[in-house]
């Protein structure tokens, strides 16, 4: 066989192993939430995973929020489709050290899947021993060193932050810079004499909200504009109302008012000619800038 073909074959064989080692192996920390409960009630959990081929082993640590109570378990599992990353099935077993105060007496079975968009492992859990124990789990890659210490692996302030991140739909920290770099602004165009935000912009505005929430040093400038119909005073007020509509939208989705700056120019900053219907449509707008 040609050397180049051998090299390709070697890379194909090595790729799943490398992905297993670098994508899965290591410490993962996150939240576990019982069925029909909100993430605000979730509890911290850690996985220390070792992935070789399609086999997964390691330990889990369930902690009780804002206490020193925790429980250690042995975990074993496998990639559900051989060496692919479609999903992982993991089961808990009794830990030989029996360390910790047992905060979760039921042994759980997890089915989790890596979401390459968000950077999280996400999934569900059930329990054969305790049929009522079921719910959801979300994890992110952690730099913490897994250990058996009686105190929490990390002060539980991170739990509050991560609960908030999950509730607002934020991606993992390592994904956020790329999201910011790839984000593209677009104007919000309004109907004639209206300050109501058209529904078609909901997805765009929600995406922008997540970008800002995911970067604590980021603020947003909202710039209101109008066409030239009406008096200067009327159009200044209308451009302000349009900017305030967007401010209220962001605040309703968790963005604090001190992270929003408003400018309004009335008809003084047209994007196009006010002599045509299409030009006036383009001037009835709100624009944005990150600051």
C-alpha positions in Angstrom: 0.0 0.0 0.0 1.2 3.5 -0.8 2.7 5.4 2.1 0.2 8.2 1.7 -2.7 5.7 1.9 -1.2 4.2 5.0 -1.0 7.6 6.6 -4.6 8.3 5.8 -5.6 4.9 7.3 -3.6 5.5 10.4 -5.2 9.0 10.9 -8.7 7.5 10.5 -8.0 4.8 13.1 -6.4 7.3 15.5 -9.1 10.0 15.1 -11.8 8.3 17.3 -9.2 7.5 20.0 -7.9 11.1 20.0 -11.4 12.5 20.1 -12.2 10.2 23.0 -9.1 11.3 24.9 -9.3 15.0 24.3 -13.1 15.6 24.1 -14.3 13.3 26.9 -11.5 12.4 29.3 -11.1 14.8 32.2 -13.2 16.5 34.8 -16.7 17.7 34.0 -18.8 19.8 36.3 -22.4 20.8 36.1 -25.9 20.5 37.4 -28.4 17.7 37.9 -32.1 18.6 38.1 -35.0 16.4 39.0 -37.9 16.0 36.6 -40.5 18.7 36.6 -38.2 21.0 38.6 -36.5 24.2 37.4 -32.7 24.6 37.1 -32.8 27.0 40.0 -33.3 24.0 42.3 -30.5 21.9 40.6 -27.6 20.4 42.5 -23.9 20.3 41.7 -22.3 17.2 40.2 -18.9 16.2 38.9 -17.7 13.5 36.6 -14.0 12.4 36.4 -13.9 10.5 33.1 -11.3 8.3 31.4 -12.2 7.4 27.9 -10.3 4.7 26.0 -11.7 3.5 22.7 -15.4 3.2 23.3 -15.1 2.5 27.0 -15.6 5.1 29.8 -14.7 4.7 33.4 -14.1 7.0 36.4 -15.8 8.6 39.4 -18.7 10.9 40.1 -19.2 13.2 42.9 -22.7 14.5 43.9 -22.7 17.5 46.1 -25.4 19.2 48.1 -25.7 22.9 47.3 -24.1 25.2 50.0 -23.2 22.3 52.3 -20.3 19.9 52.7 -22.4 16.9 52.0 -21.4 14.8 49.1 -21.4 11.3 47.7 -18.8 9.4 45.6 -19.7 6.8 43.0 -17.8 4.7 40.6 -19.0 5.2 37.0 -18.6 3.0 34.0 -20.0 3.4 30.5 -19.5 3.4 26.8 -20.1 5.4 23.7 -23.4 4.3 22.4 -22.3 3.9 18.8 -18.9 2.4 19.1 -16.3 5.2 18.9 -18.7 7.9 17.7 -19.9 10.8 19.9 -23.6 10.4 19.3 -24.2 9.8 23.0 -22.7 8.2 26.1 -24.3 5.9 28.5 -22.9 6.0 32.1 -24.0 4.1 35.2 -23.1 4.7 38.8 -21.9 2.0 41.2 -21.1 2.0 44.9 -17.7 3.5 45.6 -15.3 1.3 47.6 -14.1 4.2 49.8 -17.7 5.1 50.8 -16.5 8.6 51.3 -18.8 11.5 52.0 -22.2 11.9 53.5 -24.7 10.2 51.1 -26.7 12.9 49.4 -27.9 10.6 46.7 -28.5 7.0 47.8 -29.9 5.9 44.5 -27.5 4.8 41.8 -28.2 6.7 38.6 -27.9 5.8 34.9 -27.1 8.7 32.5 -27.5 9.2 28.8 -25.7 12.3 27.7 -24.7 13.8 24.4 -22.0 16.3 23.5 -23.5 19.5 21.9 -20.8 20.9 19.7 -22.7 24.2 19.4 -23.0 24.9 23.1 -20.0 23.0 24.3 -22.0 21.1 27.0 -22.7 17.5 27.7 -26.5 17.4 28.0 -28.9 14.6 28.7 -31.1 12.7 31.2 -30.9 10.3 34.0 -33.0 7.5 35.5 -32.6 4.9 38.3 -33.4 1.3 38.2 -33.3 1.1 42.0 -35.4 4.3 42.5 -37.9 4.6 39.6 -39.0 8.1 40.8 -35.5 9.4 40.5 -35.2 10.9 37.0 -34.4 14.2 35.5 -31.8 16.1 33.4 -28.1 16.9 33.6 -25.8 19.4 31.9 -22.0 19.5 32.2 -19.1 21.6 31.0 -15.3 20.8 30.8 -13.6 21.8 34.0 -10.0 22.6 35.0 -10.7 21.5 38.6 -8.7 18.5 39.9 -11.2 15.8 41.1 -10.5 14.6 44.7 -12.1 13.0 47.7 -11.8 16.1 50.0 -14.7 16.5 52.5 -15.3 20.1 51.4 -16.8 21.1 48.0 -14.4 20.8 45.0 -15.1 24.5 44.5 -17.1 27.1 46.5 -20.7 26.9 45.3 -20.8 30.4 43.9 -20.2 28.7 40.5 -23.5 26.9 40.9 -25.5 30.2 41.0 -23.6 31.4 37.9 -24.1 28.2 36.0 -27.8 28.0 36.9 -28.2 31.5 35.5 -26.3 30.5 32.3 -28.5 27.5 31.7 -31.7 29.4 32.4 -30.7 32.1 29.8 -29.5 29.5 27.3 -25.8 30.6 27.3 -23.1 28.4 25.7 -20.0 27.2 27.5 -17.4 29.8 28.2 -15.0 28.5 25.6 -17.6 28.9 22.9 -18.6 32.5 23.6 -15.7 34.3 22.1 -16.3 32.6 18.8 -20.0 33.5 19.0 -19.1 37.1 19.6 -16.6 37.2 16.7 -19.1 35.6 14.3 -22.1 37.7 15.3 -23.4 40.2 12.7 -25.7 43.1 13.5 -28.7 43.8 11.5 -31.1 46.8 11.8 -34.6 46.4 13.2 -37.0 48.0 10.7 -40.3 49.4 12.1 -43.7 49.9 10.6 -44.8 53.5 9.8 -45.2 55.6 13.0 -44.7 52.4 15.1 -42.4 51.5 18.0 -43.6 47.9 18.2 -40.8 45.3 17.5 -41.8 43.0 14.6 -41.9 39.4 15.7 -39.6 38.3 12.8 -36.6 39.7 14.8 -37.2 37.6 17.9 -34.5 35.0 17.1 -31.9 37.7 16.2 -32.6 39.7 19.3 -32.5 36.6 21.6 -29.1 35.7 20.1 -27.8 39.2 20.7 -29.1 39.0 24.3 -27.2 35.8 24.9 -24.0 37.3 23.5 -24.2 40.2 25.9 -25.2 38.1 28.9 -22.2 35.8 28.1 -19.7 38.6 28.3 -19.7 40.6 31.6 -17.6 43.4 30.1 -19.9 44.0 27.2 -22.6 46.6 26.8 -25.0 47.5 24.0 -25.7 50.8 22.4 -29.3 51.1 20.9 -29.7 53.8 18.2 -33.2 54.9 17.2 -34.0 56.5 13.9 -37.1 57.5 11.8 -38.0 58.6 8.3 -38.6 62.3 7.5 -42.4 62.2 7.7 -43.6 64.4 10.6 -42.0 67.2 12.6 -38.5 67.1 14.1 -40.0 66.9 17.6 -42.3 64.1 16.7 -39.6 62.1 15.0 -37.1 62.5 17.9 -39.7 61.2 20.3 -40.6 58.3 18.0 -36.9 57.4 17.6 -36.6 57.4 21.4 -39.6 55.2 21.8 -38.2 52.7 19.4 -34.9 52.6 21.3 -36.8 52.2 24.6 -38.8 49.3 23.1 -35.6 47.5 22.5 -34.3 48.4 26.0 -37.4 46.9 27.5 -37.0 43.8 25.4 -33.5 43.2 26.6 -34.4 43.9 30.2 -37.2 41.4 30.0 -34.7 38.8 29.1 -32.3 39.4 31.9 -30.1 42.2 30.8 -29.5 44.9 33.4 -30.3 48.5 32.5 -26.8 49.7 33.3 -25.5 47.6 30.4 -27.7 49.5 27.9 -27.0 52.9 26.3 -29.6 54.7 24.2 -29.1 57.2 21.4 -31.9 58.6 19.2 -31.6 60.9 16.2 -35.1 61.3 14.8 -34.8 61.8 11.0 -31.3 63.3 11.2 -29.3 60.2 10.4 -31.0 58.6 7.3 -29.6 55.3 5.9 -31.3 56.0 2.5 -33.2 58.7 0.7 -36.5 59.9 2.1 -37.8 60.6 -1.4 -38.8 57.0 -2.0 -41.0 54.5 -0.1 -38.1 52.0 0.0 -35.7 54.6 1.4 -38.2 55.7 4.1 -38.7 52.0 5.0 -34.9 51.7 5.6 -34.8 54.8 7.7 -37.5 53.6 10.2 -35.0 51.6 12.1 -33.0 50.8 15.2 -29.3 49.9 15.0 -26.8 48.5 17.5 -23.2 48.6 18.6 -21.3 46.7 21.2 -19.4 49.0 23.6 
